[in-house]
Amino acid sequence: MKVKIKICGVLDHHIMSTISDLNVDYVGLVFFEKSPRNISIEKAKSIVKYLNNSTKIVALTVNATDQFLRNVVTNLSPDYIQLHGKESPYRCCEIKRKFKTKIIKAISAKSSKNLNFQINKYKFVTDTIIIDSPKDHLPGGNGKTFNWKILKKGKKNINWLLAGGINLSNVTKAIKITKTKGLDISSGVEISKGIKSSQLIKSFVKKCRNI
């Protein structure tokens, strides 16, 4: 089975065109001011025009207000809203209902026990879960891996993506250990913080599809 790929934190139309040409499964747009990958709604609107119809648009937000989410949904009609803050299961449900969109919730992998607790908390109110490294100074995109072996137990019957420090050199190992069916990558295809490389994206996608 082909591993699904999400490229997160895209800022320009050249990278968007590359993602489109490669038929990457998801593209993430970051709406969080403290992130080096933050994008304005206007800019996001102008670059999604370069996407094909098969790549799903994910709008990443952190503890966003309804007003902000409405603005994102009205302008971009994303396929998913990714919640990367402290949103409760109730809040996930509320956003899903109000904006009639699929929800991705990011959770941190602190320990096997904690991870299973988090998964059980969110699995019925989200469409996909992202399992990421414990939060650093930013909620995500810190380029740090975690102990993948804690993923060996649990995760039954949920859609999930592996995130946190994945790159060309460790992706084969990551898939082998975690048996993930999906990867979420950001800093691993960048030449500097926030600046994606078309060549790195092409190499990464090719490698994933040949595993």
CORHU-V887726 format. One record per backbone hydrogen bond with DSSP energy under -0.5 kcal/mol. NH is the residue of the N-H (numbers start at 1). CO is the residue of the C=O. Records with the same first field share a line. If there is no record, write none. Layout:
BEGIN
NH->CO + CO
END
This chain:
BEGIN
4->181
6->183
7->26
8->6 + 185
9->28
10->28
16->12
17->13
18->14
19->15
20->16
21->17
22->18
23->20
24->19
26->5
27->56
28->7
29->58
30->37
31->29 + 60
32->30
35->32
38->35
39->30
44->40
45->41
46->42
47->43
48->44
50->47
51->48
56->25
58->27 + 56
59->57 + 80
60->29 + 58
61->59 + 82
62->31
69->65
70->66
71->67
72->68
73->69
74->70
75->71
76->72
77->72 + 73
79->57
80->57
81->102
82->59 + 80
83->81 + 104
84->61 + 82
92->88
93->89
94->90
95->91
96->92
97->93
98->94
99->95
100->96
101->96
102->79
104->81
105->128
106->83
107->130
109->132
110->108
115->111
116->112
117->113
118->114
119->115
120->116
121->117
122->118
123->119
125->122
126->122
127->103
128->103
129->159
130->105
131->129 + 161
132->107 + 130
136->138
148->146
150->147
151->148
152->149
158->155
160->158
161->129
162->182
163->131
170->167
171->167
174->170
175->171
176->172
177->173
178->174
179->175
183->4
184->162
185->6 + 183
189->186
190->187
191->195
192->195
195->192
196->194
197->189
201->197
202->198
203->199
204->200
205->201
206->202
207->203
208->204
209->205
210->206 + 207
211->208
END
